[in-house]
Amino acid sequence: MAKKIIVIGGGAAGMLASLFAARAGARVTLLERNEKLGKKLYITGKGRCNLTNACEKEEFQRQVLRNPRFLYASLAVLDNFGMMDLMENLGVPLKVERGQRVFPVSDHASDVGRALEKALRTAGVDIRLNTRAASLLEKDGRCRGVRLFNGAELPADGVIVCTGGVSYPATGSTGDGHRMARDAGLAVTPLLPGLTSLHTGEAWPGELAGLSLKNVALRAYAGKKRIYAQQGEMLFTHTGISGPLVLTLSSLLPQELSQVRLSIDLKPALDDGALDARLLREVGQNPRRSVSSIMDTLCPHSLGQTILALGEIPPGLPACEITHAQRARIRGLLKDLPLTVRSLGSFEEAIITRGGVSVKEINPSTLESRKLPGAYFAGEVLDVDAVTGGFNLQIAFSTGALAGKSAAQAEA
Ligand SMILES: Cc1cc2nc3c(=O)[nH]c(=O)nc-3n(C[C@H](O)[C@H](O)[C@H](O)COP(=O)(O)OP(=O)(O)OC[C@H]3O[C@@H](n4cnc5c(N)ncnc54)[C@H](O)[C@@H]3O)c2cc1C
C-alpha cells in the first residue's frame, strides 16, 4: 500500500519533499497556509531566483556556516548539479553568473515556482492552499498526522515539516514548525536574523546613507579574537552598514554583540608606509589646497569629511600645515575605521534565520526526528544555513528531497 505523507509548507523544501515523496510512490498532501505556493521563492534573488550554485562539492560545504556535515546524505540524494538537471528537465533553462550563481535564463523566479508546481500536479500531489497546520498528531510515540488550525485532523504515515524560518514573516514563515518541534520535545537552537544588515553604535554611518564602497576590507573581532576578515563591497545605511561583506558577517557574529569591534580598511592594497607616501605626495604637489580636497583624492567626498571630523582635523586646513600627528590620524582612520554593533537587522529584513531545529535531534541519513519517529524536518526550519550565492535554496531543495524520499520509503 502506498504511504500517505503530509508535507507542511509549500516553499522550496516542501515542494521538493512533495515531489520526491510522490515520485517514490507515496500519496502526498501538501499543506500551504498562503493562497499560493512558494511565496518566498518568488522574491529570491531580487525576483530572479539564485536557485543554486554551480561550485564543486568541497566548495559547497565550505559555504555552509552551520552544520555542513549534516548535509552529506541530503546532497547525495540531490546536489546542486542534480537540481540544475531537474530544473532543465522541467523546462527551465538556467545560466551561471559571477560567483557560480545559478539563475533561470529568463531572470524570472516565477518560472522556477511555476515549473515546480506543475511537476507536483503531474506527480499527483494533492495541493491544499489556505490550509494552516497547527500541530503534529502523536500516538504511541509516533507522529500519526497533522491537526489543522480549524481543528480538522489529517492522518498520515509520515509528516514532513517544511515551514521555513522566521525571517520575512509576511511570506508565511512565522516559526510554526519550531513550535511543533518544541511541542514534540525537540530542541530548537536560538533563532537569530542571518544575512542581514547591522545597526551600529555610532550615528555617523547614517550621514553617509546610500554610499557604497568597493574593494574595502571588513574585519570583525570578538574580544581579541578575529572572527571575520574579507575584502569586497559594503554600503552605509541610515542606521549602520549593509552590503555583501556585511550580510555574511552578520551570520557569523556571536549572540553577545557588546564585545564585537568592527574595522573597515578603506585602502587594503596599501600598507601604512605606502599610504603615508601617497599622502605626502598629494600634500607636496598641492601645498595650498585644503586637507578636505586632499581627502577627495583618497576616498569619496562625504567619507573624507567624516574621517576628518572623526580625526578632529579642520577641513579647511591648508595641506602644508597638516602636522605629523594629524597625518597619522588620517592614515589610522583610512586603514582602521572603527565601528561597534548595536544590533542585527530585524527578522523582517533578514534573508535567513540562523538557528532552528537542532540537527542533533534529526537523523541526517533520513531527516526523521529521533524523538518522534514519523516526523521529518527539512529546509530552513533546521539549524543549517549558508552564505549568499544560492546555497540556502539548495539546502532547502536537498533536505526536502531526502525527507520526501525517506518518508515515502520508511519501514514503519
Ligand atoms: C528576500 C530574500 C531573498 C532570498 N534570495 C535567495 C536567493 O537568491 N538564493 C538562495 O539560495 N536563498 C535566498 N533566500 C533564502 C531562501 O529563500 C530560503 O532559505 C528558502 O526559501 C527556505 O526554504 P523553505 O522551504 O525551508 O522555507 P520557506 O521558503 O520560508 O517556505 C516555508 C513555507 O511554509 C509555509 N508555512 C509556514 N507555516 C505553515 C503552516 N503552519 N501550515 C502550512 N504552511 C505553512 C509558508 O507559508 C511558506 O510558504 C532569500 C530569502 C529572502 C527573504
The ligand as an ORCA input file, in Angstrom:
! r2SCAN-3c Opt
* xyz 0 1
  C      14.381     38.444      0.168
  C      15.013     37.078      0.145
  C      15.804     36.732     -0.929
  C      16.432     35.488     -0.943
  N      17.179     35.147     -2.030
  C      17.780     33.931     -2.062
  C      18.492     33.518     -3.219
  O      18.517     34.204     -4.243
  N      19.126     32.317     -3.164
  C      19.065     31.488     -2.054
  O      19.663     30.423     -2.071
  N      18.339     31.832     -0.984
  C      17.683     33.015     -0.963
  N      16.921     33.350      0.120
  C      16.748     32.357      1.211
  C      15.738     31.291      0.773
  O      14.628     31.917      0.182
  C      15.286     30.413      1.943
  O      16.410     29.879      2.591
  C      14.373     29.286      1.450
  O      13.237     29.831      0.827
  C      13.947     28.368      2.577
  O      13.020     27.453      2.045
  P      11.981     26.700      2.975
  O      11.121     25.911      2.069
  O      12.704     25.988      4.061
  O      11.150     27.850      3.685
  P      10.136     28.917      3.040
  O      10.557     29.268      1.677
  O      10.070     30.003      4.056
  O       8.768     28.163      2.947
  C       8.014     27.813      4.084
  C       6.581     27.676      3.671
  O       5.829     27.092      4.725
  C       4.565     27.745      4.814
  N       4.075     27.531      6.181
  C       4.602     28.002      7.317
  N       3.912     27.563      8.379
  C       2.888     26.809      7.882
  C       1.822     26.098      8.485
  N       1.642     26.046      9.813
  N       0.969     25.413      7.677
  C       1.090     25.454      6.325
  N       2.077     26.127      5.708
  C       2.978     26.791      6.478
  C       4.884     29.192      4.500
  O       3.745     29.889      4.108
  C       5.919     29.034      3.388
  O       5.317     29.006      2.108
  C      16.261     34.579      0.147
  C      15.428     34.942      1.211
  C      14.800     36.174      1.216
  C      13.912     36.524      2.364
*
